Each structure stands twice: as C-alpha cells, then as structure tokens.
Amino acid sequence: MHVRLDPVRRRLAATLALLIATTGLALTSPVAASAAPRPLAAPGDSGDDGEGGSKSLVEQLEAASKGFVEAKEKLDESKKRQTALAAKLKELDAELGPKQEALDKIVRQSYQSGRLGPMGALLTADSTDGMLDRAETLQTIAVKQDRAVRDLKDAKTQQEQAKLAIDGEITKQQAQVTVMAKRKAQAENALKAANAPADDAADNADDEKAPSSGGGSKKATAAPRNSDGSLSSESCSVNDPTTTGCITPRTLNAMKSAQAAGFNHFVACFRHQNSGEHPKGRACDFAADKGGFGGVATGSSKTYGTNLANYFIDNSSKLGVLYVIWFRRIWLPSSGWKAYTRGNGDPSSDHTNHVHLSMR
C-alpha cells in the first residue's frame, strides 16, 4: 500500500536524506571509544560541584578543613616553641645557682678585705704601697661584685620572661584546640545534614568500612612553606597538564608527587563548574581504572584507588591536602573517614571510579 507523506514530512525526509548523503551520518548504534580516557561529566546549573556535593556543603567542608588544619599547624608550632622555651628555662635555672654562689663568694671576700672601707684601708696601711694594694683589691672586688649582680639579675629576668612566654604559648594552644574542635564539629555537622538519615549507621562504622591505610605510603615532595611554617595563598596560575585550564603550584606538586610514587593512571584537574575546588585549580580526579573514568572500581582498580587515597592522607601535611573522597567516603583532617553519600548512584558522583583530591 502506498502511503502519501504530507508536505512537511516530505521536506523533513528530504533534509534527512541530504544530511546522510553529505556527511556520511549512519543511523546505527553508537560505539564506545576504545582507548581514549573518558572525563567526568560536567555538572549542571543546580549548584552541584560535579562531585556529588552541593555548593553549600563544599563551602562548609572547605572552610572547616582549612580552618582545622591551620589551627593544628599553629598548635604544633606553639608546642615546638614551648619545648624550646622549656629547654631555655632549664638552662637558666641551672645557671642561677652558680651565679648566686659566685656573688655570695664575692660578697664574703669584699667583707673580709674591705670591711673597714677605703678610709680604714688608708689609715691601717703600713706603707703607701700597702695602701695602694689594698685599694686596688677593693676596686677589683667591687667590679666583680657589680658584674655578678648584673649577671644574676639578667638570668632571673630571662627566667621570668621564659616562664611568661611558656604561659603565653599554653594560652595560644588552648585557643587553637578550641578552634579545632569548632571546625571539626562544623565539618561533621555539614556532612550529617547533607547525608541521608539512613547513612547514620554507615557513618558509625567508619573503622570497618573506611579504606585502611597500610602505613607504607611513599614519601611525597613537600610543598614550599613560608618562614613561619604556613602555606602561602596560591591562585590558579600554572598550566594544568591534564586539561586546557590552570591549577595552583601546590596542586601540581601533589599530582607530580603521586605520579612519581607510581600512581600514573588517567588524571583530570581543572574543570568549569559552579562550585568546589576544580574551577579554582585546587582539585584533581584520579581514575581508578588505567584507561579513564569507567564503572565501579573492582579488584586491582579498587586497590589502586585505596592505595592512592592513603598516599594523599599519609602525606597530607607535606602536600597541603584539604580532603580526599573515595568510594562513598570522605577523609577530613579533623575526623578521618566519614560517610559521603551525596552521589546520584553513578560511579562518578559516588566516587567509586576515581579518587577526588582537594588542596589548600
């Protein structure tokens, strides 16, 4: 039976035929790329960061983790200063006894040699030479006594200053401990509010389900620090070798360190999105599969991802790590591994096919 097409359909059919003839378009099922690594899908306009987290959650985690790490570093530096001050105070305490004894000896000598005073020395001298010798002895003792008094006084002043400095460091440490506790609560509360209620049980099973660290991670190349031990604020200023974008020098160092340690699977760092660290050049996604971001990692691919996550954790201080996400869990400097179930059920947002690294 012959079917007549209306004018509109005839025009559409003609256009389609022209496209097929001129472009070689084939109406067949698509074939997946064989060797080319597949990047993560770009997020939409909903505020998602492309990592399964809302803009609000990511900002809270960033602020909490950064605040915690900075407070911890200040605490560690304060403890080092306190240790140095305590050692100095011990030296001063050890010096006080001998200095006091030296002064007491001089005082006794002064009393024995010059208890009559200069006039008495002049009147009781047998001769002019004896008078001069006696006066010279008194002068020498007086100089020694004056110096000994100053030394003792300086030592006591330094001792008191060291004690006050130690008290000051203890006060600073208490303040940093308070900050760390607040930042820890901030991160955990943000995660708790973001995760589904059913995830509470999973969150309580951190030790059982979290990726375990073998403690044998290779050492990383430490990121440069300021003279006071702090990390400088860095911008997205160097070319990203994994994309056409940019990353921070610290992010580049972390990626190169991991690659030098043998983690050479596909990596993608800079990405345009609405929030998170990727558009700031402070994050990279490391594929578990060698060929790119595939399905849920299993076997050797999952082992690779776990070892890589542990590498970043074991070297977090050296590299300047903010947090790590892997296999529906997030590692925070304040809390260790916690549940992270903001994914959409796919390997990318669930982080079951790649390790996400965020940097300070």
C-alpha positions as CSV (number, residue, x, y, z in Angstrom):
1,M,0.0,0.0,0.0
2,H,1.4,3.4,-1.0
3,V,1.5,5.9,1.9
4,R,1.4,9.6,1.0
5,L,3.5,12.0,3.0
6,D,2.2,15.5,3.8
7,P,4.4,18.4,2.5
8,V,6.1,18.9,5.9
9,R,7.1,15.3,6.3
10,R,8.3,15.2,2.7
11,R,10.6,18.2,3.4
12,L,11.9,16.6,6.6
13,A,12.6,13.3,4.8
14,A,14.5,15.2,2.1
15,T,16.6,17.1,4.6
16,L,17.5,13.9,6.4
17,A,18.5,12.2,3.2
18,L,20.7,15.2,2.3
19,L,22.4,15.1,5.6
20,I,23.1,11.4,5.2
21,A,24.5,11.8,1.8
22,T,26.7,14.8,2.5
23,T,28.1,14.0,6.0
24,G,28.2,10.2,6.0
25,L,25.9,10.0,9.0
26,A,25.0,6.4,9.8
27,L,21.8,5.6,11.6
28,T,23.4,2.9,13.7
29,S,24.0,2.4,17.4
30,P,26.9,4.4,18.8
31,V,30.2,2.6,19.6
32,A,32.1,3.5,22.8
33,A,35.6,4.9,22.4
34,S,38.2,2.1,22.9
35,A,41.3,3.8,24.3
36,A,40.5,7.5,24.9
37,P,40.0,8.2,28.6
38,R,36.5,9.3,29.4
39,P,36.4,12.5,31.5
40,L,33.8,13.1,34.2
41,A,30.6,14.7,33.1
42,A,30.3,18.4,33.7
43,P,27.8,19.4,36.3
44,G,24.6,21.2,35.5
45,D,23.3,24.5,36.8
46,S,21.8,23.2,40.0
47,G,24.8,24.3,42.1
48,D,26.2,20.8,42.3
49,D,30.0,20.7,42.2
50,G,30.2,17.7,40.0
51,E,31.4,15.6,42.9
52,G,28.1,14.8,44.5
53,G,28.1,17.8,46.8
54,S,26.0,20.9,46.9
55,K,27.7,24.3,46.8
56,S,26.8,24.9,50.5
57,L,28.3,21.6,51.6
58,V,31.5,22.1,49.6
59,E,32.0,25.6,51.1
60,Q,31.4,24.3,54.6
61,L,33.9,21.4,54.2
62,E,36.4,23.7,52.6
63,A,36.2,26.3,55.4
64,A,36.1,23.6,58.2
65,S,39.0,21.6,56.9
66,K,41.2,24.6,56.1
67,G,40.4,26.2,59.5
68,F,41.1,22.9,61.3
69,V,44.5,22.3,59.5
70,E,45.6,25.9,60.0
71,A,44.8,25.8,63.7
72,K,46.5,22.4,64.1
73,E,49.7,23.8,62.4
74,K,49.6,26.8,64.7
75,L,49.2,24.4,67.7
76,D,52.1,22.3,66.5
77,E,54.3,25.4,66.1
78,S,53.3,26.7,69.5
79,K,54.2,23.3,71.1
80,K,57.7,23.5,69.4
81,R,58.2,27.0,70.8
82,Q,57.1,25.8,74.2
83,T,59.6,23.0,74.1
84,A,62.4,25.3,73.1
85,L,61.4,27.8,75.9
86,A,61.3,25.0,78.4
87,A,64.8,23.9,77.5
88,K,66.0,27.5,77.8
89,L,64.3,27.8,81.2
90,K,66.0,24.7,82.3
91,E,69.4,26.2,81.3
92,L,68.6,29.4,83.1
93,D,67.6,27.5,86.3
94,A,70.9,25.6,86.2
95,E,72.8,28.9,85.8
96,L,71.1,30.7,88.7
97,G,72.7,28.5,91.4
98,P,76.3,29.0,90.3
99,K,75.7,32.7,89.7
100,Q,74.3,33.2,93.2
101,E,77.2,31.3,94.7
102,A,79.7,33.4,92.8
103,L,78.0,36.6,94.1
104,D,78.0,35.3,97.6
105,K,81.7,34.4,97.4
106,I,82.5,37.9,96.2
107,V,80.4,39.5,99.0
108,R,82.3,37.4,101.5
109,Q,85.6,38.4,100.0
110,S,84.6,42.0,100.0
111,Y,83.7,41.8,103.6
112,Q,86.9,40.2,104.6
113,S,89.1,42.5,102.5
114,G,87.3,45.8,102.8
115,R,85.0,45.8,105.8
116,L,86.8,48.9,107.1
117,G,86.1,50.8,103.9
118,P,88.5,52.9,101.9
119,M,89.3,55.3,104.7
120,G,90.0,52.4,107.1
121,A,92.3,50.8,104.5
122,L,94.2,54.1,104.2
123,L,94.6,54.5,107.9
124,T,95.7,51.0,108.7
125,A,98.1,50.6,105.8
126,D,101.7,50.1,106.8
127,S,103.0,52.0,103.8
128,T,101.9,53.8,100.7
129,D,102.4,50.7,98.6
130,G,100.2,48.7,101.0
131,M,97.6,51.3,100.9
132,L,97.5,51.2,97.0
133,D,97.4,47.4,97.0
134,R,94.6,47.4,99.5
135,A,92.6,50.0,97.4
136,E,93.2,48.1,94.2
137,T,91.9,44.9,95.8
138,L,88.8,46.7,96.9
139,Q,88.3,48.1,93.4
140,T,88.7,44.7,91.8
141,I,86.2,43.1,94.2
142,A,83.7,45.9,93.6
143,V,83.9,45.4,89.8
144,K,83.4,41.6,90.2
145,Q,80.6,42.1,92.5
146,D,78.8,44.6,90.2
147,R,79.2,42.2,87.3
148,A,78.0,39.2,89.3
149,V,74.9,41.2,90.4
150,R,74.1,42.1,86.8
151,D,74.6,38.6,85.6
152,L,72.3,37.2,88.3
153,K,69.7,39.9,87.7
154,D,69.8,39.2,83.9
155,A,69.4,35.5,84.4
156,K,66.4,36.0,86.7
157,T,64.8,38.4,84.2
158,Q,65.3,35.9,81.4
159,Q,64.0,33.1,83.6
160,E,60.8,35.1,84.3
161,Q,60.4,36.0,80.6
162,A,60.7,32.4,79.6
163,K,58.1,31.4,82.2
164,L,55.7,34.1,80.8
165,A,56.4,33.1,77.2
166,I,55.5,29.5,78.1
167,D,52.3,30.6,79.7
168,G,51.5,32.6,76.6
169,E,52.1,29.6,74.3
170,I,49.9,27.5,76.5
171,T,47.1,30.1,76.2
172,K,47.6,30.1,72.4
173,Q,47.4,26.3,72.3
174,Q,44.2,26.3,74.3
175,A,42.7,28.8,71.8
176,Q,43.8,26.6,68.8
177,V,42.4,23.5,70.4
178,T,39.0,25.3,70.7
179,V,39.2,26.4,67.1
180,M,40.0,22.8,66.0
181,A,37.0,21.5,68.0
182,K,34.7,24.0,66.4
183,R,36.0,23.3,62.9
184,K,35.6,19.5,63.5
185,A,32.0,20.0,64.5
186,Q,31.4,22.3,61.6
187,A,32.6,19.6,59.1
188,E,30.8,16.7,60.7
189,N,27.5,18.7,61.1
190,A,27.6,19.7,57.5
191,L,28.1,16.1,56.4
192,K,25.4,14.9,58.8
193,A,22.9,17.5,57.4
194,A,23.8,16.6,53.8
195,N,23.8,12.8,54.1
196,A,20.6,10.9,54.3
197,P,19.3,9.8,57.8
198,A,19.8,6.2,56.8
199,D,23.5,6.9,56.5
200,D,24.0,7.4,60.2
201,A,24.6,3.7,60.8
202,A,27.2,3.7,58.0
203,D,28.9,6.7,59.5
204,N,29.2,4.9,62.8
205,A,31.0,2.1,61.0
206,D,34.0,4.2,59.8
207,D,36.6,1.8,61.2
208,E,35.0,-1.2,59.4
209,K,34.2,0.3,56.0
210,A,36.8,3.1,55.6
211,P,39.8,2.4,53.3
212,S,42.5,1.1,55.5
213,S,46.0,2.6,55.5
214,G,48.9,0.2,55.3
215,G,51.1,2.9,56.7
216,G,53.7,2.2,54.0
217,S,53.0,5.0,51.6
218,K,55.9,6.5,49.8
219,K,57.0,10.0,50.9
220,A,55.9,13.0,48.9
221,T,57.8,16.1,47.9
222,A,56.8,18.7,50.4
223,A,55.1,21.9,49.2
224,P,57.1,25.1,49.8
225,R,56.1,26.9,53.0
226,N,56.7,30.4,54.5
227,S,59.3,31.0,57.1
228,D,56.7,30.6,59.9
229,G,55.7,27.2,58.5
230,S,52.4,28.3,57.0
231,L,51.3,27.7,53.4
232,S,51.0,30.7,51.0
233,S,47.8,31.6,49.4
234,E,48.0,30.4,45.8
235,S,46.0,31.2,42.7
236,C,45.2,29.2,39.6
237,S,48.5,30.3,38.0
238,V,50.2,27.4,36.2
239,N,49.1,25.4,33.2
240,D,47.2,22.2,34.0
241,P,48.9,19.4,32.1
242,T,45.7,17.3,32.2
243,T,43.4,19.9,30.7
244,T,43.4,23.2,28.9
245,G,42.9,25.0,32.2
246,C,45.1,26.0,35.1
247,I,45.9,24.7,38.6
248,T,47.9,26.0,41.6
249,P,51.6,25.2,42.1
250,R,50.7,23.2,45.2
251,T,48.1,21.1,43.2
252,L,50.7,20.4,40.5
253,N,53.2,19.3,43.1
254,A,50.7,16.9,44.6
255,M,49.9,15.4,41.2
256,K,53.6,15.1,40.2
257,S,54.4,13.5,43.6
258,A,51.7,10.9,43.2
259,Q,52.9,10.1,39.7
260,A,56.5,9.8,40.9
261,A,55.2,7.4,43.5
262,G,53.8,5.1,40.7
263,F,50.2,6.4,40.5
264,N,50.1,7.0,36.8
265,H,46.5,6.4,35.8
266,F,44.5,9.0,34.0
267,V,44.0,12.3,35.8
268,A,41.8,15.4,35.2
269,C,42.2,18.5,37.3
270,F,40.7,21.8,36.2
271,R,37.0,21.9,35.3
272,H,34.5,24.6,34.8
273,Q,31.7,24.2,37.3
274,N,29.5,26.2,39.8
275,S,31.4,25.5,43.0
276,G,34.2,23.4,44.6
277,E,37.9,23.4,44.1
278,H,38.1,22.3,40.4
279,P,37.5,25.7,38.9
280,K,40.0,27.2,41.4
281,G,42.7,24.8,40.2
282,R,42.8,23.2,43.7
283,A,41.4,19.7,42.9
284,C,42.2,16.7,40.7
285,D,40.3,13.5,40.0
286,F,42.4,10.4,39.7
287,A,40.9,7.5,37.8
288,A,41.0,4.1,39.4
289,D,40.9,2.3,36.0
290,K,44.0,2.8,33.9
291,G,42.0,3.8,30.8
292,G,39.9,6.5,32.4
293,F,36.8,7.0,34.5
294,G,34.9,3.8,33.9
295,G,32.4,1.9,36.1
296,V,32.6,0.9,39.7
297,A,36.2,0.0,40.5
298,T,36.9,-3.6,41.5
299,G,39.9,-5.8,42.0
300,S,43.2,-4.2,41.2
301,S,41.5,-0.9,40.2
302,K,39.9,-0.6,43.7
303,T,43.2,-1.5,45.4
304,Y,44.9,1.2,43.3
305,G,42.3,3.8,44.4
306,T,42.6,2.8,48.0
307,N,46.4,3.0,47.9
308,L,46.3,6.4,46.2
309,A,43.8,7.8,48.7
310,N,46.1,6.6,51.5
311,Y,49.1,8.1,49.8
312,F,47.5,11.5,49.9
313,I,46.3,11.0,53.5
314,D,49.7,9.8,54.8
315,N,51.4,12.9,53.1
316,S,48.5,15.3,53.7
317,S,50.6,17.7,55.8
318,K,53.5,17.8,53.4
319,L,51.4,18.3,50.4
320,G,48.7,20.6,51.8
321,V,45.7,18.3,51.4
322,L,42.3,19.7,52.2
323,Y,40.3,16.5,51.9
324,V,40.0,13.2,50.0
325,I,36.9,11.5,48.6
326,W,36.9,7.8,47.6
327,F,34.2,5.1,47.4
328,R,31.3,7.0,49.1
329,R,33.5,8.2,51.9
330,I,35.4,11.4,52.6
331,W,38.6,11.8,54.6
332,L,38.8,15.0,56.7
333,P,41.8,16.2,58.6
334,S,39.6,16.7,61.6
335,S,37.7,13.5,61.6
336,G,39.3,10.9,59.4
337,W,37.0,8.9,57.2
338,K,33.3,9.7,57.2
339,A,30.3,8.7,55.1
340,Y,29.8,10.8,51.9
341,T,26.6,9.7,50.2
342,R,25.6,12.7,48.2
343,G,26.1,10.9,44.9
344,N,23.4,10.1,42.3
345,G,24.0,6.4,42.2
346,D,26.6,6.7,39.3
347,P,30.3,5.8,39.7
348,S,31.4,9.4,39.2
349,S,29.3,11.2,41.8
350,D,29.6,8.2,44.2
351,H,33.4,8.4,43.8
352,T,33.6,4.6,43.1
353,N,35.6,5.1,39.9
354,H,38.0,7.9,40.9
355,V,39.8,9.4,43.9
356,H,39.0,13.1,44.4
357,L,41.8,15.3,45.9
358,S,41.1,18.8,47.2
359,M,44.0,21.0,48.1
360,R,44.6,24.0,50.3
